[in-house]
Amino acid sequence: MRSLVIDITHGGDVLARRLLERGEVVLVDCYGKIPPTADVPSAAVVTRLAPAERFDLVVMPIHCPDSFIGDAAGDRVITNHQAVGELLSPWHPWFEVTGTKGKTTTCHALAHILSMDADVLLVSSRGAEAVCQGQSRVLEHRVSIAPTTILLAQEHWVGHDIAVLEVSLGGSGKAPVSVITTIGDDYPIANGTRRAFDGKVQALAGDGVAVLPADELGLWGPYTSRSIVTYGERGRVNARMAERFTPLANNLVIFHVDDMDIHLRLPGTFLIESYLPALECAVASAVASGMDPSLAVMALEGFQGVPGRGEVHKHGDGIVVRDRNPGVSAASLEHLLTACKRSGIDDPTVVIEPVTMNVCEKLDLDEVREVCSRRGVALWTVGADISGIPRADSVEHVPSTSIVHCIKEGYL
């Protein structure tokens, strides 16, 4: 069999190694920049452009435009997600989590729940970790969340009972439990020829259970034959704050599952209101795997949140809510400001701090300005001079007692 694999950067090297077991592989470095983490097999033929030849199989990421195929042709043309599904070998139970926001937080909350009775492999944008009894041990600090990482998890991070895997732009369609956090900002991909939805819906193929936001059931439901567990308002699992948020103190949250109210105390070290969708999704995912709802909720006791996601810190007489991750965007800022208002944190000053990293989604400052203007909140920056935005040397020098500090990894 002759296979053409497009895009080394997003896991093409992993697919090439597997497909070489079946025959010849031509691997296309479509971006002209082989990442240092790539492990390109010597037996693969590496080219800058796809050759004008016919192949038995053409594989490329869903976010690559069809023009990357060039004058090549294939008897079958599939995405990386589909290829991973076909190349996966039998494995222990695993969860695949995708969506436009909330993936990392959902994965960490779900791993925390499952770790009460199992040794959990957690792979997210924060790295690969082993989680047991709520305690995490780092296996690797930075990993890709491209779908091919599912294959790497099978190869390298063995000896665990369950795996929770964050997957960008979709899933293999083979996970016993496939989770969609939200489509939210259905952003364009493949040079505007497709949308994020086109990639994420692939996670719902095959058999098993789908975990879906209740308010998007009409969108996703027609595309899957899986049984469905919903979460969020009007979902099978939903949660609400039982009292006004108190920073850095225990707060009562009530989960409603299957006509039961389950009470849980969570620390105010993170902005609980902003976490509620991810916590609902995590509980729904555990329930989808057969876990007792009460046990799933109570297993969250002691959950301290995810570093860089809605952290709450003292700031003089006020507080700072800090978000540091590649997913910082105007949409995530809107979500955070809404959560702040519901938590009694009115009119915080927004501080944007850019950090240079290589990520696909950049920050649209015009959209950030529009969100701040519409909500009537001040906008500052630290760490960079941005035209039209006042600059401070540090967050401590911003004249406000309530601050939403967004550190955008991958700003430049």
C-alpha positions in Angstrom: 0.0 0.0 0.0 1.2 3.5 -0.8 0.2 6.2 1.6 0.5 10.0 1.4 0.6 11.7 4.8 0.3 15.5 4.8 1.6 17.7 7.6 4.5 16.6 9.8 3.8 19.3 12.3 0.5 17.9 13.5 1.3 14.3 14.0 2.2 13.2 10.5 5.4 11.5 11.8 3.3 9.3 14.1 1.0 8.2 11.3 3.9 7.6 9.0 5.5 5.2 11.5 2.3 3.2 11.7 1.5 3.2 8.0 5.1 2.1 7.1 4.1 -1.3 8.5 1.7 -1.5 5.6 3.9 -0.3 2.8 5.5 2.9 1.3 4.8 6.3 2.9 5.4 9.8 1.4 5.4 12.4 4.2 4.7 16.1 3.2 6.2 18.9 5.2 3.5 21.3 4.1 4.6 24.2 6.4 8.3 23.8 5.6 9.2 23.6 9.2 9.8 20.2 10.8 9.3 20.7 14.6 12.2 19.6 16.8 9.8 17.2 18.6 9.0 15.3 15.4 10.3 11.8 15.0 10.4 11.3 11.3 11.0 7.6 10.3 14.0 7.2 8.0 12.0 4.9 5.7 9.5 7.6 4.8 10.1 9.8 1.8 9.9 13.5 2.9 8.8 16.1 0.4 7.9 19.8 0.6 4.9 19.4 -1.7 2.6 16.5 -2.4 3.9 14.7 -5.6 1.6 14.5 -8.6 1.1 10.7 -8.1 -1.8 8.4 -7.2 -1.8 6.8 -3.7 -3.9 4.1 -2.1 -4.4 6.4 0.9 -4.2 10.1 1.6 -4.3 11.3 5.2 -4.3 14.9 6.4 -5.6 16.9 9.3 -9.1 18.3 9.1 -7.7 21.9 9.4 -5.6 21.6 6.3 -7.2 23.0 3.1 -7.7 20.5 0.2 -5.2 22.5 -1.8 -2.4 20.9 0.2 -3.1 17.7 -1.7 -2.1 19.6 -4.9 -2.0 17.3 -8.0 -1.8 14.1 -5.9 -4.8 11.8 -5.9 -5.9 9.0 -3.5 -8.3 6.0 -3.7 -9.2 7.0 -0.1 -8.8 10.5 1.4 -9.3 10.6 5.2 -8.5 12.9 8.1 -6.0 12.3 10.9 -8.9 11.6 13.2 -10.2 8.8 11.0 -6.7 7.4 10.5 -6.2 7.3 14.3 -9.4 5.4 14.7 -8.4 2.8 12.1 -4.9 2.4 13.6 -5.9 2.2 17.3 -5.3 -1.2 18.8 -7.6 -2.6 21.6 -7.0 -0.6 24.8 -8.3 0.0 28.3 -11.3 2.3 28.8 -10.6 5.9 27.7 -12.4 9.2 27.3 -11.8 11.7 24.4 -12.7 15.3 25.2 -13.0 17.9 22.5 -14.7 21.3 22.0 -13.9 24.9 21.4 -13.4 25.8 25.1 -13.4 24.1 28.5 -11.5 21.0 27.3 -8.6 21.2 29.7 -10.6 22.0 32.7 -13.1 19.2 32.0 -10.3 16.7 31.5 -8.7 17.6 34.8 -11.9 17.5 36.7 -12.8 14.2 35.2 -9.4 12.7 35.9 -9.8 13.9 39.5 -13.1 12.1 39.8 -11.9 8.8 38.2 -8.7 8.8 40.2 -10.5 8.1 43.4 -10.8 4.4 42.3 -8.3 4.1 39.5 -4.8 5.1 38.2 -5.6 7.6 35.5 -3.5 8.8 32.5 -4.4 12.4 31.9 -3.2 14.0 28.6 -4.1 17.7 28.1 -2.7 20.9 26.8 -0.8 21.1 30.2 1.0 17.9 29.5 0.8 14.2 30.4 0.2 13.2 34.0 -0.6 10.2 36.1 -3.4 11.0 38.6 -4.2 8.8 41.6 -6.4 9.7 44.6 -6.5 13.3 43.3 -2.7 13.6 43.3 -0.9 14.3 40.0 2.5 13.2 38.9 3.9 14.8 35.7 5.0 12.3 33.0 5.8 15.0 30.3 5.4 18.7 30.6 4.4 19.6 27.0 2.6 17.4 24.6 0.6 17.9 21.5 -3.2 17.4 21.7 -3.4 16.5 18.0 -5.4 13.3 17.5 -2.3 11.3 16.9 -1.3 11.7 20.5 -3.9 9.0 21.2 -1.6 6.6 19.4 1.4 7.9 21.4 -0.5 7.4 24.6 -1.0 3.7 23.7 2.7 3.4 22.9 4.5 5.4 25.7 2.2 6.0 28.7 1.3 2.5 29.7 0.3 0.8 33.0 -2.8 2.9 33.8 -6.4 1.8 34.3 -8.1 4.6 32.4 -7.1 7.4 30.1 -8.6 10.9 29.8 -7.4 12.6 26.6 -7.9 16.1 25.4 -8.1 16.1 21.6 -8.0 19.1 19.4 -10.5 19.4 16.5 -12.3 16.2 17.1 -11.7 12.6 18.1 -11.1 9.1 16.8 -14.7 8.0 17.0 -13.5 4.9 18.8 -13.5 6.1 22.5 -16.1 4.3 24.7 -17.1 7.8 25.9 -16.7 10.8 23.5 -17.2 14.2 25.1 -18.1 17.5 23.4 -17.7 20.5 25.8 -19.2 23.1 23.4 -19.0 24.3 19.9 -19.2 27.9 21.2 -17.1 29.9 18.8 -17.4 27.8 15.7 -14.3 29.3 14.2 -13.1 28.8 10.6 -10.4 26.2 9.7 -8.7 25.1 6.5 -8.4 28.6 5.2 -12.1 29.2 5.7 -13.3 26.2 3.8 -14.5 24.3 6.9 -15.6 25.1 10.4 -14.5 23.7 13.8 -17.7 21.7 13.8 -16.6 19.7 10.8 -13.7 18.3 12.8 -15.3 17.9 16.2 -18.3 16.0 14.9 -16.0 13.1 13.9 -15.6 12.3 17.6 -19.3 11.1 17.6 -18.8 8.4 15.1 -18.9 4.7 16.1 -20.4 3.1 19.2 -20.4 4.0 22.8 -21.7 7.1 24.7 -21.7 10.7 23.7 -21.6 13.4 26.4 -23.2 16.6 25.0 -24.2 20.1 26.2 -28.0 20.1 26.5 -28.3 23.4 24.7 -26.5 21.9 21.7 -28.3 18.6 21.6 -30.2 19.6 18.4 -26.9 20.4 16.7 -24.9 17.2 17.6 -27.7 14.7 18.1 -28.5 14.0 14.4 -24.8 13.1 13.7 -24.5 10.3 16.2 -26.0 6.9 16.9 -24.4 6.7 20.3 -26.4 6.9 23.5 -26.4 10.4 24.9 -25.8 11.9 28.3 -26.5 15.7 28.5 -25.3 18.3 30.9 -26.0 22.0 31.6 -29.3 23.7 32.1 -32.1 21.2 31.3 -29.5 18.5 31.0 -29.3 15.3 33.0 -26.5 16.8 35.0 -26.6 20.5 36.0 -25.1 22.5 38.8 -25.5 25.9 40.5 -24.0 28.0 43.2 -26.1 27.8 46.3 -24.7 31.1 47.7 -22.8 34.1 46.8 -19.2 33.3 45.9 -16.7 33.9 48.7 -13.1 34.1 47.4 -10.6 31.7 49.1 -13.3 30.1 51.3 -15.5 27.0 50.9 -18.5 27.5 48.7 -21.6 25.3 48.4 -22.5 24.0 45.0 -25.6 21.9 44.3 -25.5 19.3 41.5 -28.9 18.1 40.2 -28.6 14.6 38.7 -31.5 12.2 37.9 -33.9 14.1 40.3 -31.3 14.1 43.1 -29.7 17.2 44.7 -26.2 16.5 45.7 -24.3 19.1 47.8 -20.6 19.7 47.4 -18.2 22.2 49.0 -15.5 23.6 46.7 -12.7 26.0 47.6 -12.8 29.6 46.4 -9.2 29.3 45.0 -10.8 29.3 41.5 -13.8 31.1 40.1 -16.3 28.4 40.6 -19.0 30.0 38.5 -16.7 29.9 35.4 -16.0 26.2 36.1 -19.6 25.0 36.4 -19.9 23.9 32.7 -16.7 21.9 32.9 -17.7 20.4 36.3 -21.1 19.4 34.9 -19.4 17.9 31.9 -16.9 16.0 34.0 -19.7 14.5 36.2 -21.8 13.7 33.1 -18.8 11.9 31.6 -18.2 9.8 34.7 -21.9 9.0 34.8 -21.7 8.0 31.1 -19.1 5.5 32.0 -21.4 3.8 34.6 -20.3 5.6 37.7 -22.9 6.3 40.4 -23.8 10.1 40.2 -23.5 10.7 43.9 -20.0 9.2 44.0 -19.0 11.2 40.9 -20.0 14.5 42.5 -18.5 13.8 45.9 -15.3 12.7 44.2 -14.8 16.4 43.3 -14.3 17.2 47.0 -10.8 18.5 47.3 -10.6 19.5 43.6 -8.4 22.7 43.6 -9.0 23.8 40.0 -6.6 23.9 37.2 -3.5 26.1 37.2 -4.0 28.9 34.7 -7.8 28.6 34.5 -9.8 31.1 36.5 -7.4 31.2 39.5 -8.4 33.5 42.3 -5.7 35.4 44.2 -5.7 38.2 46.8 -4.8 41.6 45.4 -4.5 44.1 48.2 -8.0 44.6 49.4 -9.4 43.0 46.3 -8.8 39.9 44.1 -7.3 38.9 40.9 -8.9 36.3 38.7 -6.1 34.9 36.5 -6.5 33.0 33.2 -3.2 31.8 31.6 -3.5 29.5 28.6 -3.3 29.3 24.8 -7.2 29.5 24.6 -7.4 33.0 26.0 -9.7 34.9 23.5 -12.4 37.5 23.4 -15.0 34.7 23.8 -13.2 33.3 26.9 -13.0 36.8 28.3 -16.7 37.3 27.8 -17.3 34.0 29.6 -15.0 35.0 32.5 -16.6 38.5 32.9 -20.0 36.9 33.0 -18.9 34.5 35.7 -17.4 37.4 37.6 -20.7 39.3 37.5 -22.6 36.3 38.7 -20.0 35.9 41.5 -20.5 39.5 42.7 -17.3 40.8 41.2 -18.6 43.9 39.4 -16.7 46.0 36.9 -13.2 44.4 37.2 -10.4 45.9 35.2 -9.2 43.6 32.4 -5.4 43.2 32.0 -4.0 41.5 28.9 -0.5 40.1 29.1 0.9 38.6 25.9 3.4 35.7 25.9 5.1 34.5 22.8 4.4 30.9 22.0 3.5 28.9 18.9 -0.2 28.3 18.9 -2.8 28.1 16.1 -5.3 30.6 17.5 -4.1 34.2 17.9 -5.7 36.9 20.0 -8.0 39.4 18.2 -7.4 42.6 20.1 -10.2 44.4 18.3 -12.7 41.8 19.6 -11.2 42.2 23.1 -11.7 45.9 23.0 -15.3 45.4 21.8 -16.0 43.1 24.7 -14.6 45.5 27.3 -16.3 48.5 25.7 -19.7 46.8 25.6 -19.4 45.7 29.2 -18.1 49.1 30.4 -14.8 47.8 31.9 -11.3 49.2 31.6 -8.7 47.5 29.6 -4.9 47.6 30.4 -1.9 45.7 29.3 1.4 44.6 30.9 4.4 43.2 29.2 3.8 44.9 25.8 3.1 48.3 24.3 -0.2 48.1 22.5 -1.6 51.2 20.8 -4.5 52.8 22.5 -4.3 50.6 25.6 -2.7 52.0 28.9 0.3 50.0 30.0 1.5 49.0 33.6 4.7 47.4 34.6 2.9 44.7 36.5 -0.6 43.8 37.6 0.2 45.2 41.0 0.5 48.7 39.4 -3.0 48.6 37.7 -5.3 51.0 39.7 -8.1 48.6 40.5 -9.1 46.3 43.4 -10.7 43.7 41.1 -8.8 42.5 38.1 -9.3 39.9 35.4 -5.7 39.0 34.3 -5.6 37.2 31.0 -2.2 35.9 30.0 -2.4 34.9 26.4 0.1 32.2 25.5 0.8 32.4 21.8 -0.1 36.1 21.4 2.6 36.7 18.8 
